[in-house]
Amino acid sequence: MQIKNVSVNLKRIRVSRGFTMEKAAKAAGLSRMAYHNIEKGKAEPRVRNLQNLANALGVKVFDLVRPVSELSSARFRALKWKTKQAQEQREEVKQQVALWMRDFNDLENLLRNKRKVKPQIQVSRTQDGNVFARKVANKARERFGLDKDEIITDICGLVESEGIKLHFIKVELDNFSGLSVNDKDLGEAIIVNSYAAKTTERKIFTIAHEFGHILMHPASFNDEDMEIEEQEKEANIFAGYFLMPQKAFHKRLEEVKGLDFVDAILHIKRAFKVSYEAVLYRLIEENVVDKDIWQYFRARYKRRYNFDFKGHREPAPLEAIDCIEDRLSRLVREAYEKDLISISRAAEILGKSIVEMRELINGWMAVK
């Protein structure tokens, strides 16, 4: 028996059931310390205790010992995993993502609804990374059939249409914004840390950033924990021009010339679903404004709305519903309504408790 398999599966199932470690231990007739050691991978459970744990959580023993997929071809963003605790968190994130991708793949195979990932975009790399990133962004938009002045209204749907899986998680590390996966066995995925990406605008930009890595840097998915500054810069440029193509940006800029500067920025940011910072960066890059525009915008906005920009706050922010992944939920609903999976399995896949899952199913019934 693999201790690691039991540890990872036990925690995932316990969380999906809404159990605390103490509640799970009590239900299985174990001391809190004994349970803690099993879930943390410090002790291998006896067969009897394994059966008790399975009974307590309402699963089969196989669900606790099933092999855990390994995630090796991943690229983490903004990594600064220096402490032992941070390194452990990194490994835990990898395990969670691997399990999530495996469940997603199993569901796709069960429903025969597998989306093939499209081939990489072929763009000759020039010595200028800025030019290269812009060209790839334009090619990516062409592949989606987007006009040069068309605004992306649903980046989640676009990415998922590429066969790339999309997932939001919460890891309490400010320096970890997200990661992308390009694995020959598990497939491709973009994971966004909703803890670091506190605003919807930041989530959208992170998705575009990681999509840029998948398209431009396929050879860099080697699980190293050091980011390459040049590639990070290229991914940022890609994201900016993918979300705000030059023709569309200047078209909007011309339309808002009669507005107060603050209102113009807010209008553009809401139109493209990006942060005010992304708009100001572009204006500086295009030599439309001076670099001291940051202080001017913040001071003027604060004076008008008594707004504090501390803590990465976003003026006139988007709502959370403006960026939401939904393909996995659709597949889960289809499998559940066809009696291919149980309510407990549906809860596991979506990372919900049974109570939360029942509430979601009630919501499904409102729209047939």
Number of C-alpha atoms within 10 A of each C-alpha: 11 12 16 19 19 27 23 23 21 24 19 19 25 20 16 24 22 16 16 12 17 15 15 23 20 15 15 19 15 17 12 14 12 16 24 18 14 21 24 15 17 14 16 18 20 9 11 9 17 21 18 18 26 19 14 17 20 12 15 13 16 13 14 23 19 14 16 19 18 16 21 17 21 22 26 23 23 18 20 16 17 9 9 9 9 15 14 12 16 18 12 14 18 21 19 21 23 19 22 21 24 19 18 21 19 13 21 17 11 14 15 9 11 14 13 11 13 11 8 11 13 11 13 9 13 10 8 9 17 16 15 18 28 21 19 22 28 18 17 19 20 12 12 12 10 14 13 15 15 16 17 18 14 14 19 22 17 14 19 19 16 16 16 24 24 22 21 16 14 14 18 13 15 15 15 21 24 28 25 26 31 23 16 9 13 21 17 21 24 26 23 26 22 21 19 19 22 17 20 22 24 21 25 23 22 24 24 26 26 28 26 26 26 23 19 23 15 15 10 17 18 15 14 13 17 13 15 11 10 10 17 17 15 23 27 21 23 32 26 23 22 26 25 27 23 17 14 18 23 14 11 16 16 11 13 15 10 10 11 9 15 15 13 17 21 17 19 20 23 15 15 21 26 24 25 22 13 20 19 20 16 18 19 15 12 11 10 10 14 11 14 9 14 15 10 13 16 16 15 14 18 14 11 10 9 10 15 15 13 7 7 12 13 19 17 12 17 17 10 12 8 15 20 17 19 13 16 20 13 11 18 24 18 15 18 16 13 11 10 14 16 14 17 20 20 23 21 21 22 16 18 20 20 18 13 15 21 16 11 14 14 11 11 11 8 7 6 5
